[in-house]
């Protein structure tokens, strides 16, 4: 399934994002707007940043798997 078709189900969830240039990030998907994703990414210590990425840069967006103890 193409990531654009499942994007609404991932809003508010922790996701991984892989980019076409080989980079990746993990973040909470906050919202989408006019061809961009807005993600809340962890920086360090107690700092977070709202970042945005254009759809054309993104290769795949999988949700984080459930963790089991």
N, C-alpha and C positions, 0 to 999 in steps of 0.2 A: 504494500500500500504506500502510495506517495505521501510524504510527510505533510504536504499542504492539506490533504484531505482529513488528517487526524489532528490538526493543530488546535481546533476548538476543544477537543477532549483533553488536551494537555495543559490548558490554561490553569495557572495556580499550582502546577505540579513541578517537581524536580525533574529536569531533563538533561540529556547530553546533546551537544550540538557539534557535528563535524562539518568542517568547511572544506570547500574544494581545494584550498591551498595546503591542506594537511594539518592545519591547526584544529583545536577542539576546545570546548569549554563545558562546564556544567553550571546550571543556574536554575532558578525558578522562572518559569514563563509567566510574565505579568500580563501582557496583551500584545495584539498585533494592530498595525495601522498602516494603510497604504503601502503595502509591499515591504514592511519592516517588522521585525520581532523586537520586543522590548523585554530584556532579561535582567533579573536581579542577581548579580554575581558577587561572590565573596572575594574580598581583596586580601585582607590580613587583619589580625588582632580582632577588633570589633567593627570593622569597616566593610560596607557593602556599596556597590555602585549599580545604578540603573544604566544599562548599556543597550544600544540598539544596533541591529545588523540587517542589511538588506537581504531579501529572500534570495536574490541571485547568487549570493556568496555561500549559501547553505546547501550541503549535500544531503544530510540526513539528520533527523531528530528522533532519537529513541527515548522513551521514558525510562527512568531508573527502575531496575527490578526491585521487587520486594525483598527485604532482608529477613533472614530467619535465624533464630537463636538456637 
